Amino acid sequence: MAKKLTAEDKKLLLELAREAIIASITGAKIQPREVRPGILTEMRGCFVCVKMNGMLRGCIGNFTSDKPLYQLVQEMALSAATRDPRFYPMKKEDLNDFDLEISVLSPLQKVSSVEEIEVGTHGLYLEKNFFRGVLLPQVAVEYGWDRDTFLSQTCIKAGLKRDDWKEGADIYIFSADVFS
């Protein structure tokens, strides 16, 4: 990633994500914020994960965006809180205790060999036929996976068989600036 997010940028993105979730669920009005031109106004992809008691509660993102990063973060935060099909939509009582993790993504890069994949550095996006799956870089680290396990788990997430990455799959890597 060429440009790096500053500590101020990260703090603002986390605040904007939290405000978007709370405002949507409570019906409160969001106060407009001043966002200075720079990385926050670039069209960048991101994922936002909501966690409660250290456990995943929702995670949604986009690799590309037609809106500035700070707006996509707000939209993905709201989607993670209310539209992740794996979880019920957050309610007012869930607002007392939740944490956010934001991953700002580099562009996808297709690999010609799985040897290019660096566990702990790269996330995976895999496509085969009409199936697709994604796992963020931090997932492999959290579970202590090696490269093959990471690839197999991405296949499973896509709804494929665990070894489907070995033949006919398009595999892409990306890096992420992850903060919470």
Secondary structure by P-SEA (a helix, b strand, c coil): ccccccaaaaaaaaaaaaaaaaaaaacccccbbbbccccccccccbbbbbbcccccccccccccccccaaaaaaaaaaaaacccccccccccccccbbbbbbbbcccbbbbccccccccccbbbbbbcccbbbbbcccccccccccaaaaaaaaaaaaccccccccccbbbbbbbbbccc
